[in-house]
Amino acid sequence: MDSETQIGTVIRVHGGHYYVRIGDTELDCRMRGRIKKNKSDVQLVAIGDHVEILYSELEGAIIENILPRKSALLRQSPPPRSFRPGQVHYGKGEEAQVIVANPDQVVVVFSLLDPEPNPLMLDRYLVACEAVELPILIVANKVDIVDQSEPDLMNLYEEIGYHVIRTSAVSRQGLSELYNALHGKISVLTGPSGVGKSTVMNALWPQLNLKTGEISEIHGKGKHTTVVAELFYLEEETFVADTPGLRTFRLWDIQPQELDAFFPEMAPFRDQCHFQPCSHLHEPKCAVQAAVDSGQISDIRYESYCRMYEQGF
């Protein structure tokens, strides 16, 4: 057997087992004891981590080393401004949980109808991504069931500068563009339940055979179908993390006074306010409020900002 170390990507972590993809091979690995000493398994290794594997007939596949992270999507409080990718950050006395290591982008999927998009929920996703400076791709799904001649909510986000791809697994509209956007990257696939994340992925890569759910007629919200975060290997150097559907999205405990930094359209105005700092809620001579009144900032986005500021992110 080959006893040289090889580099692989962790695709699943469960019960002390680390499943690592090296090319077309998936290995069930254990971790070298010296690495685990005095460290939390959850914090130490996450899906998306690149690791060095040593295989021997005596011990099997062993993780010998964990390579530094270039980025991380975390749960709990946001990192300080001095945070460097790969660092462990602790917020409010709790250890931050790494959801996905080394993501290249976050793909936020919403449907244009059934269920209708919730701007506040979408804005929470976008703020969370802005907070860790991860590139964002918005997928507007189910275009086959709407009148595409009429403007939709996603026009607003395109005007702000976000990349939006409109898709349909039925008509296959936008699937080629989405494939190109995912190819060669580690992408985090997220969004509320019931918007068709699994259906779109199955349309692109049928071998995934992901379980799909149905929309609850009673509550109008998608039933949860994905229960374990996993990094799916799609093809060479292409992975997608299919994270559990979330009815509420609160990855970060962002301080209210920091919130305006994560609304890109506010950047030209926030330093022009008469009072510094300015909450942009009630102060006189507020440049952001003036921009809302003049239509330079969307009422929908400003309402999201106000609700996040007053209620907590």
Phi, psi and omega in degrees: 000150179288123182256009178278150178288146176229154180263130177223176181242130179288124181251344180199143177232125182203124173055041179081003177253140181240114183266120190240133178262125173235105185063235180266008184252137174248128182245139173269110190246154167251164181255140177300133186303325182294335179285322185283342187304125176060024179230154178277132178302317183298317182284329187286314183228135177223164175301139183099343178293142174264129187228156174264127183247135172242126180248133173220155179295330182285313187254345186081209182269123182236134173282116182266334185199147176248122184285152180301144179276142174269340179197166178201142172257117188247159173248147183099212189284151184288159179289155175294166184295341178273003183299136175245139180309135180100341179288152171272129180242139178243130181236135178053038176077004181243150179283130179291141179261125177279115179280310177218131176265147174059034178289144175271335182196161173248126180255109183261117184256126172229152176264150177282342179198146174059069000276153177293147182293141177257107184302320181297317179295316178299318180294328175296317176301314184294319178297319179299320179289319177300325184296330180250012174057040175264134176303144186238134172237126177261126175252117178262103189265167178067039179293343182289346183251013177236162176279105186285353176281345180263143177296148178234177184303327186292341174303322179302314184287330173294320179296326178291330179125003179282147178277121181241130173243124178268128188229161171207126175287339181282306181271349182067015176298134174079354185291323178296318178296319179293319177303313180296326180288333182269333188300132176077013183231161165263113184245141173264117180263119183214176184139167181294160178294148173087002183270354175100024180301309182295322180297317179295317180294321177296327179292326180279318182228085184303334182294344179294318180051046180291145177291134179247152183246178179241158180277132179291122179289337182281311187259347181068020179236147183292141173284145181290129179239326179268126187241342181229130177292131182213144176264112182271129175276119184261312176192184187310122176061020180237118181227150173227129175269113178266100185270154180303140177299142184235127175283330174233141186238106181223067181291326187239144172261071185284136179290140183306320183290349177263350192297321185296338179292343184255011170248096188306325183290346177276345186305317182290347189247331193297333179274358180263358180295147181296320180259136178230123358286163181232134179280343183066022180254316189217352184291144175290156178056041178272120183292328179291314178299323178296322179292327175294314181298327182271357178087006179283337173237134184294139174301322182297314180292321180295322177298320176298315179302312182297318181293320177294320182295315187278326185260350186094143184300000000 
